[in-house]
Amino acid sequence: MSKKTPMIYVKNVHVSFPLHLDQTRSFRRAIARVAGLGSKTGRQYKAALSSISFKAHKGERIALLGSNGSGKTTLLRTLSGVYQASEGTVVRRGSVATMINNTMGMDFYSSGLENIFLRGMRLGFTRSDMEKHVEDIVEFTELGDDIFRPVRTYSSGMLARLSFGIATSFTADIYLMDEWIGAGDSRFFTRAQERIDRLFSENSILILASHSDALLRNWCTKGIVLDGGSISLIADIESCIARKNEIMKAPRVKAQPG
């Protein structure tokens, strides 16, 4: 663990992605620009996150809640450094264990055992580091002889156990986890929570995105509700679950084409 107290500071963060228009519409826009009838601003962008601000302090377990497309995974990837903010500030203090994509860094034609070393080294650990933790990872996954089979033959649950076991083989100051954790069964949830509890110190921070209210209640004490890429509520976990469910039930205005 790092000597400094872990912390995440996010201030007025915006994240935008370029829109990829179809060739017909792009051609029409090009003609319009040449004729002086269209916008000359160039590439268009879609806002994925807008005006995101919050702080995460030592010991906090924070849920990210919202419907599909609300910005949960985008925010996690921005916190991890995969995405860069278009505007605003993101500060992380402490070591980070990222569990956003359970296939990230996996070679599907290599065995589970080989992937322990491959993914571990891609996370910045040496082969000797991973050798010290192989037995623990294999025991957690409960894959048995399947650990010698190619990963491409694994079910989503087997892949989830392997990925989670590797990512949590070392203690970290900050854990960032996406909803792929839901690929496991109830036994996996229980063992995963026990593992997180064992790895957690009073200083560690957990940020978890999931659609499972039960999982969030078990793992988190407060939440951040996202709606359309913006923060709708930051509060205790029960209030956030209630707010998320309100948003999910509310009728949505269908966007007009064109």
C-alpha positions as CSV (number, residue, x, y, z in Angstrom):
1,M,0.0,0.0,0.0
2,S,1.2,3.6,-0.6
3,K,2.2,5.8,2.3
4,K,-0.1,8.6,1.3
5,T,-3.8,8.4,2.1
6,P,-5.7,7.2,-1.0
7,M,-8.0,9.7,-2.6
8,I,-9.9,10.4,-5.8
9,Y,-10.8,14.0,-6.8
10,V,-13.0,14.7,-9.8
11,K,-13.9,18.3,-10.6
12,N,-16.1,19.5,-13.5
13,V,-15.2,16.6,-15.8
14,H,-16.5,16.4,-19.3
15,V,-15.9,13.5,-21.7
16,S,-16.8,13.6,-25.4
17,F,-16.4,11.1,-28.2
18,P,-16.4,11.9,-32.0
19,L,-19.4,10.9,-33.9
20,H,-18.8,8.6,-36.9
21,L,-21.4,9.7,-39.5
22,D,-22.4,7.4,-42.4
23,Q,-20.8,8.1,-45.7
24,T,-24.0,9.5,-47.3
25,R,-24.6,12.1,-44.6
26,S,-20.9,12.9,-44.5
27,F,-20.9,13.5,-48.2
28,R,-23.9,15.8,-48.0
29,R,-22.3,17.7,-45.2
30,A,-19.1,18.1,-47.2
31,I,-21.1,19.5,-50.2
32,A,-23.0,21.9,-47.8
33,R,-19.7,23.2,-46.4
34,V,-18.2,23.7,-49.9
35,A,-21.4,25.6,-50.8
36,G,-21.2,27.7,-47.7
37,L,-24.4,26.3,-46.4
38,G,-23.3,24.1,-43.5
39,S,-21.2,24.2,-40.4
40,K,-17.5,24.6,-40.7
41,T,-16.7,23.3,-37.2
42,G,-15.5,20.0,-38.6
43,R,-15.9,16.7,-36.7
44,Q,-18.9,16.4,-34.4
45,Y,-18.8,15.2,-30.8
46,K,-21.2,13.5,-28.5
47,A,-21.0,14.3,-24.8
48,A,-20.7,11.1,-22.7
49,L,-20.1,12.7,-19.3
50,S,-21.0,16.3,-18.3
51,S,-20.0,18.3,-15.2
52,I,-19.0,15.3,-13.1
53,S,-17.6,16.3,-9.7
54,F,-17.1,14.2,-6.5
55,K,-14.5,13.1,-4.0
56,A,-13.7,9.6,-2.8
57,H,-11.9,9.3,0.5
58,K,-10.2,6.4,2.3
59,G,-12.4,3.5,3.3
60,E,-15.3,4.5,1.1
61,R,-17.2,1.9,-1.0
62,I,-19.0,3.8,-3.7
63,A,-21.6,2.4,-6.1
64,L,-22.1,3.8,-9.6
65,L,-25.8,3.4,-10.6
66,G,-27.8,4.2,-13.7
67,S,-29.5,2.7,-16.7
68,N,-27.5,1.4,-19.7
69,G,-25.8,4.3,-21.4
70,S,-25.9,6.5,-18.3
71,G,-22.1,6.8,-18.2
72,K,-21.1,4.3,-15.5
73,T,-18.4,2.5,-17.6
74,T,-17.2,5.7,-19.2
75,L,-16.7,7.2,-15.7
76,L,-14.8,4.1,-14.5
77,R,-12.6,4.2,-17.6
78,T,-11.9,7.9,-17.1
79,L,-11.0,7.3,-13.4
80,S,-8.6,4.5,-14.5
81,G,-7.0,6.7,-17.2
82,V,-8.2,4.7,-20.2
83,Y,-10.2,7.8,-21.3
84,Q,-8.9,11.3,-21.0
85,A,-11.3,14.1,-19.8
86,S,-12.1,16.7,-22.5
87,E,-12.4,19.2,-19.7
88,G,-11.9,19.2,-16.0
89,T,-9.6,17.5,-13.5
90,V,-9.2,13.9,-12.4
91,V,-6.7,13.2,-9.6
92,R,-5.9,9.7,-8.2
93,R,-3.7,9.1,-5.2
94,G,-2.6,5.6,-4.6
95,S,-2.2,2.3,-6.5
96,V,-5.1,1.2,-8.6
97,A,-6.5,-2.3,-9.4
98,T,-8.8,-2.0,-12.4
99,M,-11.4,-4.7,-13.1
100,I,-13.4,-2.9,-15.9
101,N,-13.2,-5.5,-18.6
102,N,-12.7,-9.2,-17.8
103,T,-11.1,-9.9,-21.2
104,M,-8.6,-7.1,-21.1
105,G,-5.1,-8.4,-21.5
106,M,-6.3,-12.0,-22.1
107,D,-4.9,-14.2,-24.8
108,F,-7.8,-16.4,-25.7
109,Y,-5.5,-19.0,-27.4
110,S,-3.4,-19.4,-24.3
111,S,-4.3,-21.4,-21.2
112,G,-5.7,-19.9,-18.0
113,L,-2.4,-20.6,-16.3
114,E,-0.4,-18.8,-19.0
115,N,-2.9,-15.9,-18.8
116,I,-2.2,-15.5,-15.1
117,F,1.4,-14.5,-16.1
118,L,0.5,-12.6,-19.2
119,R,-2.2,-10.4,-17.6
120,G,-0.2,-10.0,-14.4
121,M,2.8,-8.7,-16.4
122,R,0.5,-6.4,-18.4
123,L,-0.6,-5.0,-15.1
124,G,3.0,-4.1,-14.3
125,F,4.0,-7.2,-12.2
126,T,7.1,-9.3,-12.9
127,R,7.0,-13.0,-13.5
128,S,8.5,-13.7,-10.1
129,D,5.8,-11.6,-8.6
130,M,3.1,-13.7,-10.2
131,E,4.8,-17.0,-9.3
132,K,4.3,-16.1,-5.6
133,H,0.5,-15.7,-6.2
134,V,-0.3,-18.4,-8.8
135,E,-1.4,-21.0,-6.2
136,D,-3.7,-18.5,-4.5
137,I,-5.2,-17.4,-7.9
138,V,-5.8,-21.0,-9.0
139,E,-7.4,-21.9,-5.7
140,F,-9.7,-18.9,-5.9
141,T,-10.8,-19.7,-9.4
142,E,-11.7,-23.3,-8.6
143,L,-10.9,-24.1,-12.3
144,G,-9.1,-27.3,-11.4
145,D,-7.6,-28.9,-14.5
146,D,-9.4,-26.4,-16.7
147,I,-6.6,-23.9,-15.8
148,F,-4.6,-25.7,-18.5
149,R,-7.2,-25.3,-21.2
150,P,-7.3,-22.3,-23.6
151,V,-9.3,-19.4,-22.3
152,R,-11.4,-19.4,-25.5
153,T,-13.1,-22.5,-24.1
154,Y,-14.2,-20.9,-20.8
155,S,-17.7,-19.9,-19.9
156,S,-18.4,-16.3,-18.9
157,G,-18.4,-17.4,-15.2
158,M,-15.0,-19.1,-15.5
159,L,-13.5,-16.1,-17.2
160,A,-14.9,-13.8,-14.5
161,R,-13.4,-15.9,-11.7
162,L,-10.0,-16.0,-13.5
163,S,-10.0,-12.3,-14.2
164,F,-11.1,-11.3,-10.7
165,G,-8.5,-13.7,-9.2
166,I,-5.7,-12.1,-11.1
167,A,-6.8,-8.5,-10.5
168,T,-7.1,-9.1,-6.8
169,S,-3.9,-11.1,-6.3
170,F,-2.2,-7.9,-5.0
171,T,-3.6,-5.4,-2.5
172,A,-4.3,-1.9,-3.9
173,D,-5.3,1.5,-2.6
174,I,-8.1,1.9,-5.2
175,Y,-10.3,-0.8,-6.7
176,L,-12.3,0.1,-9.9
177,M,-14.9,-2.6,-10.8
178,D,-17.4,-2.8,-13.6
179,E,-20.6,-4.9,-13.8
180,W,-19.0,-7.8,-15.6
181,I,-18.6,-9.1,-12.0
182,G,-22.3,-10.1,-12.5
183,A,-21.2,-13.0,-14.8
184,G,-20.6,-15.1,-11.7
185,D,-23.0,-17.1,-9.6
186,S,-24.1,-16.4,-6.0
187,R,-21.2,-18.6,-4.7
188,F,-18.8,-16.5,-6.7
189,F,-20.3,-13.3,-5.3
190,T,-19.8,-14.5,-1.8
191,R,-16.2,-15.6,-2.3
192,A,-15.4,-12.4,-4.2
193,Q,-16.8,-10.3,-1.4
194,E,-14.8,-12.3,1.1
195,R,-11.7,-11.7,-1.0
196,I,-12.3,-8.0,-1.3
197,D,-13.0,-7.7,2.5
198,R,-9.7,-9.5,3.1
199,L,-7.7,-7.3,0.7
200,F,-9.3,-4.1,1.9
201,S,-7.6,-2.0,4.5
202,E,-9.3,0.8,6.3
203,N,-7.7,3.2,3.7
204,S,-8.8,1.4,0.5
205,I,-11.4,2.9,-1.9
206,L,-13.8,0.8,-3.9
207,I,-15.9,2.1,-6.8
208,L,-18.3,-0.5,-8.3
209,A,-20.7,-0.2,-11.2
210,S,-23.5,-2.7,-11.3
211,H,-27.2,-3.2,-12.1
212,S,-27.6,-5.6,-9.2
213,D,-29.2,-3.8,-6.2
214,A,-28.3,-6.8,-4.0
215,L,-24.7,-6.7,-4.9
216,L,-24.4,-3.0,-4.4
217,R,-26.1,-3.2,-1.0
218,N,-23.6,-5.9,0.1
219,W,-20.5,-4.1,-1.2
220,C,-21.2,-0.4,-1.0
221,T,-22.2,2.2,1.6
222,K,-22.9,5.2,-0.7
223,G,-23.6,5.8,-4.3
224,I,-23.5,8.1,-7.3
225,V,-26.5,8.0,-9.6
226,L,-25.8,8.9,-13.2
227,D,-28.5,9.9,-15.7
228,G,-27.6,10.8,-19.3
229,G,-24.0,11.3,-18.4
230,S,-24.6,13.7,-15.5
231,I,-24.9,13.2,-11.7
232,S,-28.4,12.9,-10.5
233,L,-27.7,12.1,-6.8
234,I,-24.8,11.4,-4.4
235,A,-26.1,9.9,-1.2
236,D,-26.3,6.8,0.9
237,I,-26.7,3.5,-1.0
238,E,-30.5,3.1,-0.2
239,S,-31.3,6.6,-1.4
240,C,-29.3,6.0,-4.6
241,I,-31.0,2.7,-5.3
242,A,-34.4,4.3,-4.9
243,R,-33.4,7.2,-7.2
244,K,-32.0,4.9,-9.8
245,N,-35.2,2.8,-9.8
246,E,-37.2,6.0,-10.2
247,I,-35.2,7.0,-13.3
248,M,-35.5,3.4,-14.7
249,K,-39.4,3.6,-14.4
250,A,-39.7,7.1,-15.8
251,P,-40.9,7.4,-19.5
252,R,-38.2,8.4,-21.9
253,V,-38.7,10.8,-24.8
254,K,-37.7,9.1,-28.0
255,A,-35.2,11.0,-30.0
256,Q,-36.3,12.2,-33.4
257,P,-34.3,10.9,-36.4
258,G,-32.1,13.2,-38.4
